[in-house]
Amino acid sequence: MAMITMRQLLDAGVHFGHQTRRWNPKMKRFILTDRSGIYIIDLQQSVTQIDQAYNFVKDIVANGGSIMFVGTKKQAQEVISVEAKRVGQPYINQRWLGGLLTNFNTVNKRIQRLKELDTMDFDDASKSSFTKKELLIFRRERDKLEKSLGGIRNMSKTPSALWVVDTIKEHLAITEAKKLGIPVIAILDTNCDPEDVTIGIPGNDDAIRSIEILTKVIADAAADGMIARHSKGEEQTEPLAEWERELLEQGSEASAPESDEAKAAAPAKKAAPKAADKKPAAKKTEKPEAAPEAAAETPAAEAEADKKDA
């Protein structure tokens, strides 16, 4: 659950909507009233939607997914970059490139090109096989790619969900996400269409403080999801008892034939003393003229043999 209060939302100006002449009738259920020609958003519903979005993002990241932060308007650029980097998630805070999601294979080639250019040393031409002019061209190419794709350089596949600031400005991103079935979580100002997003948070998408506090909530949800993911990984590595149990079972199966051999060897050991008992008797028949001392020892040997037989 998101740790945020209505007082914090009020202080950040989340409740301020657009002018009454600039509104979308589908947002009527999220509007509390209007004041001086400006709609006032019902923050009680905003808190409910924030909790829903928080749990949704946390579950996605906990299960190994990623959240792409999207906000190219001037008020959102810095916040999007800072919060996305803080939790290690991809972001777009400059111009949205058409086909970024629907044609990701091509975009991924440009990302690999960016990584290739990052390995080049543009300052020392003496160590490079390229001329100064060529290095200058490569540097400009790198800077251009860094500006447009730097936030997604570590993204190897399409994201699991999008966090969008201003659904009207980012309509291309939302359209591509809807084509691919990617969920969209977004700020819904009074001029937005709530049907364009999966989870919408009614709020002000123009004020910097409003964008900052809501984006921070989503970033915190991603951070908690990463913690839950790591704890799941630890739980999965802990039950090595099953692995050890399998080894023990294999060991018991290997020891079973040994016990069978021991059982088979036991009657042979019992038969050996009997054979040894018969030898003195044979000596008696062969040497009847033995000395009296030897004859005296024979009953003792027979007694010992009887004990063994018993």
VOZATOR-349612 format. One record per atom (N, C-alpha, C, O): residue in one letter; x, y, z. Coordinates in steps of 0.2 Angstrom, whole numbers, plus 2048, in hexadecimal, padded with zeros to 3 digits. Layout:
<vexnus>
aXYZ;...
</vexnus>
This chain:
<vexnus>
m8047FA800;m800800800;m804806800;m809807804;a80280B7FC;a8068117FB;a806815802;a800817804;m80B818804;m80C81C80A;m80B823808;m810827807;i805826807;i80482C805;i7FD82F807;i7F882B808;t7FD835809;t7F683880D;t7F383D808;t7F6840803;m7ED83E80A;m7EA844806;m7ED84B807;m7ED84F803;r7F084C80D;r7F385280E;r7F985380A;r7FA858807;q7FD84E809;q80284E804;q80084F7FD;q8038537F9;l7FB84C7FB;l7F884E7F4;l7F58557F4;l7F68587EE;l7F28577F9;l7F085E7F9;l7F68637F8;l7F68687F5;d7FB8627FC;d8018667FC;d8048667F6;d80786B7F3;a8048617F2;a8078607EB;a8038637E6;a8058637E0;g7FC8657E7;g7F88677E2;g7F58627DE;g7F38647D8;v7F585C7E0;v7F28577DC;v7EB8587DA;v7E88557D5;h7E785B7DE;h7E085C7DE;h7DE8617D8;h7D88617D7;f7E38657D6;f7E186A7D1;f7E08677CA;f7E58647C7;g7DA8687C7;g7D98657C0;g7DA86B7BB;g7DD8707BC;h7D886A7B5;h7D886F7B0;h7D28747B0;h7CD8737B4;q7D28787AC;q7CC87D7AC;q7C68797AA;q7C68747A6;t7C087C7AC;t7BA8787AB;t7B88787A3;t7B48737A1;r7BB87C79F;r7B987C798;r7BE877795;r7BC87578F;r7C3874798;r7C786F795;r7C786979A;r7CB86879E;w7C2865798;w7C185F79C;w7BE859798;w7BC85A792;n7BF85379A;n7BC84D797;n7B684B79B;n7B78497A1;p7B084A799;p7AB84879D;p7AB8417A0;p7A88407A5;k7B083D79D;k7B18377A0;k7B58377A7;k7B58327AB;m7B783D7A8;m7BB83E7AF;m7B68417B4;m7B88437BA;k7B08417B3;k7AB8447B7;k7AB8417BE;k7AA8447C3;r7AB83A7BE;r7AB8377C4;r7B18387C9;r7B08377CF;f7B683B7C6;f7BC83C7CA;f7BC8437CD;f7C18457D0;i7B88487CB;i7B884F7CC;i7B38507D2;i7AD84E7D2;l7B68547D7;l7B28557DD;l7AE85B7DC;l7A885B7DE;t7B18617DA;t7AD8677D9;t7B286B7D4;t7B78697D2;d7AF8717D3;d7B48767CF;d7B487D7D3;d7B087E7D7;r7BA8807D3;r7BB8867D7;r7BF88B7D2;r7C488A7CF;s7BC8917D1;s7BE8967CD;s7C08947C6;s7C58967C3;g7BB8907C3;g7BC88D7BC;g7C18887BC;g7C38867B6;i7C38857C1;i7C887F7C1;i7C58797C5;i7C287A7CA;y7C58737C2;y7C386D7C5;y7C786B7CB;y7CD86C7CA;i7C48697D0;i7C78667D6;i7C685E7D6;i7C185C7D6;i7CC85B7D6;i7CC8537D5;i7CA8507DC;i7CD8537E1;d7C784B7DD;d7C58487E3;d7CB8437E5;d7CD83E7E2;l7CF8467EA;l7D58437EC;l7D483C7F0;l7D88387F0;q7CE83B7F2;q7CC8357F5;q7CC82F7F0;q7CF8297F1;q7CA8307EA;q7CB82B7E5;q7D282B7E2;q7D48267E0;s7D58307E3;s7DC8307E1;s7E082C7E5;s7E58287E3;v7DF82C7EC;v7E38287F0;v7E18207EF;v7E581C7EF;t7DB81F7EE;t7D98187EC;t7DC8157E6;t7DF8107E6;q7DD81A7E1;q7E08187DA;q7E88177DB;q7EB8137D8;i7EA81B7E0;i7F281B7E1;i7F38147E4;i7F88117E2;d7EF8127E9;d7F080B7EC;d7F08067E7;d7F48017E7;q7EB8067E3;q7EA8017DD;q7F08017D9;q7F37FC7D7;a7F28077D7;a7F88077D2;a7FE8057D6;a8038017D3;y7FF8067DC;y8058047E0;y8067FD7E0;y80B7FA7DF;n8007FA7E2;n8007F27E3;n8017EF7DC;n8057EA7DB;f7FE7F27D7;f7FF7EF7D0;f8067EF7CD;f8097EB7CB;v80A7F57CE;v8117F67CC;v8157F17D1;v81A7EE7CE;k8147F17D7;k8187ED7DC;k8187E67D9;k81D7E27D9;d8127E37D8;d8117DC7D6;d8157DB7CF;d8187D67CE;i8147E07CA;i8177DF7C4;i81F7DE7C5;i8227D97C2;v8227E37C9;v8297E37CA;v82B7DD7CE;v8317DA7CD;a8277DB7D3;a8297D57D7;a8297CE7D3;a82D7CA7D5;n8257CE7CD;n8257C87C9;n82A7C97C3;n82A7C57BF;g82F7CD7C4;g8347CE7BF;g8327D37B9;g8367D37B4;g82D7D77B9;g82B7DB7B4;g82F7E27B5;g8337E37BA;s82E7E77B0;s8317ED7B0;s82B7F27AF;s8277F17AB;i82C7F87B1;i8287FE7B0;i82C8037AC;i8318067AF;m8298057A7;m82C80B7A3;m8298127A5;m8238127A5;f82D8167A7;f82B81D7A9;f82B8217A3;f8308227A0;v8258247A1;v82482979B;v82282F79D;v81C8307A0;g82683579C;g82383B79D;g828840799;g82D84279C;t826843794;t82A84778F;t82984E790;t82C85278D;k823850794;k822857795;k82785A799;k82A85779E;k828861799;k82E86479C;k82D8637A4;k8338627A7;q8278637A7;q8278637AE;q82885C7B1;q82A85B7B6;a8288577AC;a8298507AE;a83084D7AD;a8328487AF;q8348507A8;q83A84D7A6;q83F84B7AB;q8418457AC;e8408507B0;e84584F7B5;e8428497BA;e8468457BC;v83C84A7BC;v8398457C1;v83983E7BE;v83B83A7C2;i83783E7B8;i8378377B5;i83E8347B5;i83F82E7B7;s8438387B3;s84A8357B3;s84D8337BA;s84F82E7BB;v84C8387BF;v84E8367C5;v84B8307C9;v84F82C7CB;e8448307C8;e84182A7CC;e8428247C8;e84381E7CB;a8428247C1;a84381D7BE;a84A81B7BF;a84B8157C0;k84F81F7BF;k85681D7C1;k85781B7C8;k85B8167C9;r85381E7CC;r85481C7D3;r8528147D4;r8548117D9;v84D8127D0;v84A80B7D1;v84D8067CB;v84A8017CB;g8518097C7;g8548057C2;g84F8037BC;g84F7FD7BA;q84A8077BB;q8458067B6;q84680A7AF;q8498107B0;p8448087AA;p84580C7A3;p8408127A3;p83B8127A7;y84281779F;y83E81D79F;y83F820799;y844820795;i83A824797;i83B829791;i839830793;i833831795;n83D834793;n83B83B795;n83D840790;n83C846791;q83E83E78A;q83F842784;q83A84077F;q83583E781;r83B842779;r836840774;r835838773;r839835773;w82E837773;w82D82F772;w82E82E76B;w82B831766;l83282876A;l833826763;l82E821761;l82C81D764;g82B82375B;g82581E758;g828817757;g82D816754;g824812759;g82680C759;g82B80975E;g82D80475E;l82B80D764;l83080B769;l82E80576C;l83280176E;l82780376C;l8257FD76F;l8237F876A;l8247F276A;t81F7FB765;t81C7F6760;t8227F475B;t8217EF758;n8277F775A;n82D7F5756;n8337F575A;n8387F8758;f8337F2760;f8397F2764;f83F7EF762;f8447F1764;n83E7EA75D;n8447E775B;n8497EC757;n84F7EB758;t8467F0753;t84A7F5750;t84D7FA755;t8527FC754;v8497FC75A;v84B80175F;v8517FE763;v856801765;n8507F7764;n8567F4767;n85C7F4764;n8627F4767;k85C7F475D;k8627F4759;k8667FB75A;k86C7FC75B;r86180075B;r86480775C;r867807764;r86C80B765;i864804768;i86780376F;i86E80076F;i872802772;q86E7FB76B;q8757F776A;q87A7FC767;q8807FC769;r878800762;r87C80575F;r87F80A765;r88480C765;l87A80C769;l87C81176E;l88180E773;l886811775;k880807775;k885804779;k88C803776;k891804779;e88C80276F;e89280276B;e89680876B;e89C80976C;l89280E76A;l89581476A;l898816771;l89D81A771;d895814776;d89781577D;d89E81377E;d8A1815783;t8A080E77B;t8A680B77C;t8AC80E778;t8B280D779;m8AA813774;m8AF817770;m8B281D774;m8AE820778;d8B881E773;d8BC824776;d8BC82A771;d8C082A76C;f8B882F772;f8B783476E;f8BC83A76F;f8BD83E76A;d8C083A774;d8C483F776;d8CB83E773;d8CF842772;d8CD837773;d8D4836771;d8D483376A;d8D382D769;a8D5837764;a8D583475E;a8DB83075C;a8DB82C757;s8E0831760;s8E782D75E;s8E6825760;s8E982175D;k8E1824764;k8E081D766;k8DB819762;k8D9814763;s8D881D75D;s8D281B75A;s8D481A752;s8D981E750;s8D181674F;s8D2815748;s8CE81A743;s8CE81A73D;f8CA81E747;f8C6823743;f8C982A743;f8CD82B748;t8C782E73F;t8CA83573F;t8C6839744;t8C1837746;k8C883F745;k8C5844749;k8BE845747;k8B984674B;k8BD846741;k8B684873E;k8B284273F;k8AC843741;e8B483C73E;e8B083673F;e8AE835746;e8A8833748;l8B383674A;l8B1836752;l8AC83B754;l8A883A758;l8AC841751;l8A7846752;l8A0844750;l89B846753;i8A084174A;i89A83F748;i89783974C;i89183974E;f89B83574E;f899830753;f89783275A;f89283075D;r89A83875C;r89883B762;r89183E762;r88D83D766;r89084175C;r88984475B;r88483F75B;r87E83F75E;e886839758;e881834757;e87F83175E;e87A82F760;r885830762;r88482D769;r88083276D;r87B830771;d88183876D;d87D83D771;d87683D76F;d87183E773;k87483C768;k86D83C766;k86A836769;k86483676B;l86D830768;l86A82A76B;l86A82A772;l865827775;e86E82D776;e86E82D77D;e86883177F;e865830784;k86783777B;k86183B77D;k85A83777C;k856838780;s85A834777;s853830776;s853829779;s84D82777A;l858826779;l85881F77B;l85C81D782;l85C818784;g85F823785;g86382178B;g85F81E790;g86281B794;g859820791;g85581E797;g853816796;g85181379B;i854813790;i85280C78F;i85880878D;i857803789;r85E80B78E;r86480778B;r86480078E;r8677FB78B;n8617FF794;n8627F8797;n85B7F4796;n85B7EF79A;m8577F6792;m8517F3791;m8517EE78B;m8537F0786;s8517E878D;s8527E2788;s84B7E0785;s84B7DC780;k8457E2788;k83F7E0785;k83A7E5787;k83B7EA78B;t8347E5784;t82F7EA786;t82D7EA78D;t82D7E4790;p82B7EF790;p82A7EF797;p8237EC799;p81F7EA794;s8227EA79F;s81C7E77A1;s8167EC7A2;s8117EA7A2;a8187F27A4;a8137F77A4;a8167FE7A3;a81C7FF7A3;l8128037A2;l81480A7A1;l81180F7A7;l80B80E7A9;w8158137A9;w8138197AE;w81481F7A9;w8198217A7;v80E8227A8;v80D8287A4;v80B82E7A7;v80682E7AB;v80F8347A6;v80D83A7A8;v80A83E7A2;v80D83F79D;d8038407A3;d80084379D;d7FE83F797;d80283E793;t7F883C798;t7F6837793;t7F583A78C;t7F5836787;i7F484078C;i7F2844786;i7F9845782;i7F984477C;k7FE847785;k804848782;k808842780;k80B84177B;e80783D784;e80A836783;e80583177F;e80582B781;h80183477B;h7FC82F778;h7FF82A773;h7FC825773;l80582C770;l80882776C;l80A821770;l80A81B76E;a80D822776;a81081D77B;a80A81877D;a80A81277D;i80481C77F;i7FE818781;i7FB81477B;i7F980E77C;t7FB816775;t7F981376F;t7FD80C76E;t7FA80776D;e80380D76E;e80880776D;e807802773;e8077FC772;a806804779;a80580077F;a7FF7FC77E;a7FF7F677F;k7FA7FF77C;k7F37FC77B;k7F37F7776;k7F07F2776;k7F77F8770;k7F87F376B;k7FB7ED76D;k7F97E776B;l8007EE772;l8037E8774;l8007E577B;l8037E077D;g7FB7E877D;g7F87E6783;g7FC7E778A;g7FB7E478F;i8007EC789;i8047EE78F;i8007F3794;i7FD7F8791;p7FF7F179A;p7FB7F679F;p7FE7FD79F;p8047FE79F;v7FA8027A0;v7FC8097A1;v7F980B7A7;v7F380B7A9;i7FE80E7AB;i7FC8127B2;i7FE8197B0;i80381A7AE;a7F981D7B2;a7FA8247B0;a7F78297B4;a7F28277B8;i7F982F7B4;i7F58357B8;i7F08377B3;i7F18387AD;l7EA8387B6;l7E483A7B2;l7E28417B5;l7DF8427BA;d7E38467B0;d7E184C7B2;d7DA84D7AF;d7D78487AC;t7D68527B0;t7CF8537AF;t7CE8537A7;t7C88537A5;n7D38547A3;n7D285479C;n7D484D799;n7D484D792;c7D584879D;c7D884279A;c7D283D799;c7CC83E79C;d7D3837796;d7CE832794;d7D082C799;d7D5829797;p7CD82A79E;p7CE8257A2;p7CE81E79F;p7D18197A2;e7CB81E799;e7CA817796;e7D1816792;e7D2810790;d7D681A792;d7DC81978E;d7E1815792;d7E6813790;v7E0815799;v7E581279D;v7E280C7A1;v7DC80B7A2;t7E68087A4;t7E48027A8;t7E28057AF;t7DD8037B2;i7E78097B2;i7E680C7B9;i7E78137B8;i7ED8157B6;g7E38177BA;g7E481E7B9;g7E38217C0;g7DF8207C4;i7E88267C2;i7E882A7C8;i7E68317C7;i7E98357C4;p7E08327C9;p7DD8397C8;p7E283E7CB;p7E383E7D1;g7E48437C8;g7E98487CA;g7EB84D7C5;g7EA84D7BF;n7EF8527C8;n7F28577C4;n7F88557C0;n7FD8537C3;d7F88557B9;d7FE8527B6;d8028587B3;d8068577AE;d80185E7B5;d8048647B3;d8098677B8;d80F8697B7;a8078677BF;a80C8697C4;a8118657C5;a81185E7C6;i8178677C6;i81D8637C7;i81D85F7CE;i81F85A7CE;r81A8637D3;r81A85F7DA;r8158597D9;r8168547DC;s81085A7D6;s80B8557D5;s80E84F7D1;s80D8497D3;i8118507CC;i81484B7C8;i81A8487CC;i81A8427CC;e81D84B7D0;e8238497D4;e8208447D9;e82383E7DA;i81B8467DD;i8188417E2;i81583B7E0;i8168367E3;l81283C7DA;l80E8367D7;l8138317D4;l81382B7D4;t8188347D0;t81E8307CD;t82282C7D3;t8248277D2;k8238307D8;k82782D7DE;k8238277E1;k8268227E3;v81C8277E1;v8198217E4;v81981B7DF;v81A8167E2;i81981C7D9;i81A8177D4;i8218147D4;i82280E7D4;a8268187D5;a82D8167D6;a82E8127DC;a83280D7DD;d82B8157E2;d82B8117E8;d82880A7E7;d82A8057EA;a82380A7E4;a81F8037E3;a8247FE7DF;a8247F87E0;a8288017DA;a82C7FD7D6;a8327FB7DB;a8357F57DA;a8347FF7DF;a83A7FD7E4;a8377F87E9;a83B7F37EA;d8317F87EB;d82F7F37EF;d82E7ED7EC;d82F7E77EE;g82C7ED7E5;g82C7E77E1;g8327E47E0;g8337DD7E0;m8387E87DF;m83E7E57DF;m8417E17E5;m8447DC7E5;i83F7E47EB;i8417E17F1;i83D7DB7F2;i8407D67F4;a8377DB7F0;a8337D47F0;a8357CF7EC;a8357C97ED;r8387D17E6;r83B7CD7E1;r8417C97E4;r8427C37E3;h8457CD7E7;h84C7CB7EA;h84A7C67F0;h84D7C17F0;s8457C87F4;s8437C37F9;s8407BD7F6;s8427B77F9;k83D7BD7F1;k83A7B77EE;k8407B37EB;k8407AC7EC;g8457B67E9;g84B7B27E6;g84F7AF7EC;g8517A97EB;e84F7B27F2;e8527AF7F7;e84F7A97FA;e8517A47FC;e8487AA7FA;e8447A47FC;e84579E7F7;e8447987FA;q84679F7F1;q84679A7EC;q84D7977ED;q84E7917EB;t85279A7EF;t8597977F0;t85A7947F7;t85E7907F7;e8557967FB;e856793802;e85478B802;e858787805;p84F7897FF;p84D782800;p85277D7FC;p85077A7F8;l85877D7FE;l85D7787FC;l85C7717FF;l85F76D7FD;a857771804;a85676B807;a853765802;a855760803;e84F7687FD;e84D7637F8;e8537607F4;e85375A7F3;w8587647F2;w85D7627EF;w86175D7F3;w8647587F1;e86275F7F9;e86675B7FE;e8627547FF;e86574F7FF;r85B7557FF;r85774F800;r85874A7FA;r8587447FB;e85874D7F4;e8597497EE;e8607457EF;e86073F7ED;l8657487F1;l86C7457F2;l86B7407F7;l86E73A7F6;l8677417FC;l86773C802;l8637367FF;l865730800;e85E7377FB;e85A7327F8;e85E72E7F3;e85E7277F3;q8637317EF;q86772D7EB;q86C7297EF;q86E7247ED;g86E72C7F5;g8737297F9;g8707237FC;g87371D7FD;s8697237FE;s86671D801;s8657187FC;s8657127FD;e86371A7F6;e8637157F0;e8697127EF;e86970C7ED;a86F7157EF;a8757127EE;a87770E7F4;a87B7097F3;s87570F7FA;s87770B800;s872705800;s874700804;a86D7057FD;a8686FF7FD;a86B6F97FA;a86B6F47FD;p86F6F97F4;p8726F37F2;p8786F17F7;p8796EB7F7;e87B6F67FA;e8806F47FF;e87D6F0805;e8806EB807;s8776F2807;s8746EE80C;s8726E780A;s8736E280E;d8706E7804;d86E6E0801;d8746DC801;d8746D6803;e87A6DF7FF;e8806DB7FE;e8826D8805;e8856D3806;a8816DD80A;a8836DB811;a87F6D5814;a8816D1817;k8786D6812;k8746D0814;k8766CA811;k8766C4814;a8786CA80B;a87A6C4807;a8816C180A;a8826BB80A;a8856C680C;a88B6C480F;a88B6C1816;a88F6BD818;a8856C381A;a8846C0820;a8846B9821;a8876B6825;p8806B581D;p8806AE81D;p8866AB81C;p8886A681F;a88A6AE817;a8916AB816;a8956AB81C;a8996A781D;k8956B1820;k8996B1826;k8976AC82B;k89B6AA82E;k8906AB82B;k88E6A6830;k89069F82E;k89169B832;a89069E827;a892697825;a89A696826;a89C690827;a89E69B826;a8A569B827;a8A769782E;a8AB69382E;p8A469A834;p8A569683A;p8A468F83A;p8A768B83D;k89E68D837;k89C686836;k8A1682833;k8A367C835;a8A468582E;a8A968182A;a8B068082E;a8B367B82E;a8B1686832;a8B6685837;a8B568083C;a8BA67D83F;d8AF67F83E;d8AD67B844;d8AF673841;d8B066F845;k8AE67283B;k8AE66B838;k8B5669838;k8B7663838;k8BA66E837;k8C166C837;k8C466983D;k8C866483C;p8C366B843;p8C5667849;p8C3660849;p8C765B84B;a8BD65F847;a8BA658847;a8BE654842;a8BF64E843;a8C065783C;a8C4653837;a8CA65183A;a8CD64C839;k8CD65683E;k8D4654841;k8D364F846;k8D864B847;k8CD64E849;k8CD64884E;k8CD64284B;k8D063D84D;t8CA641845;t8CA63B841;t8D063983E;t8D263383E;e8D463E83C;e8DA63D839;e8E063B83E;e8E463883D;k8DF63E844;k8E463D849;k8E163B850;k8E163E854;p8DF634850;p8DC632856;p8E163085B;p8DF630861;e8E8630859;e8ED62E85E;e8F0635861;e8F6635863;a8EC63A861;a8EF641864;a8F164086B;a8EE63C86F;a8F564586D;a8F7645874;a8F1646879;a8EC649876;p8F164587F;p8EB646884;p8EA64D884;p8E464F885;e8EF652884;e8EE659885;e8E965B87F;e8E565F880;a8EB659879;a8E765B873;a8E0658874;a8DB65C872;a8DF652877;a8D8650878;a8D565487D;a8CF65487C;a8D8656882;a8D565A887;a8D3661884;a8CE664886;e8D666387F;e8D466A87C;e8CE669877;e8CB66E876;t8CD663874;t8C8662870;t8C1664873;t8BD66786F;p8BF662879;p8B966387B;p8B866B87C;p8B266D87B;a8BD66F87E;a8BC67687E;a8BB679878;a8B767D877;a8BE677872;a8BD67986C;a8B667786A;a8B267C867;e8B367186B;e8AD66F86A;e8A867486E;e8A267686B;a8A9676874;a8A567A878;a8A4681875;a89F684874;e8AA683872;e8AA68A86F;e8A668A869;e8A268E867;a8A7684865;a8A368385F;a89B683860;a89768685C;d89A680866;d89267F867;d890686869;d88A688867;k89468A86D;k89169186E;k890695868;k88B699867;k895694863;k89469885D;k88E696859;k88A69A856;d88D68F859;d88768C856;d88168F859;d87B690856;a88168F860;a87B692863;a87A699862;a87569C864;
</vexnus>
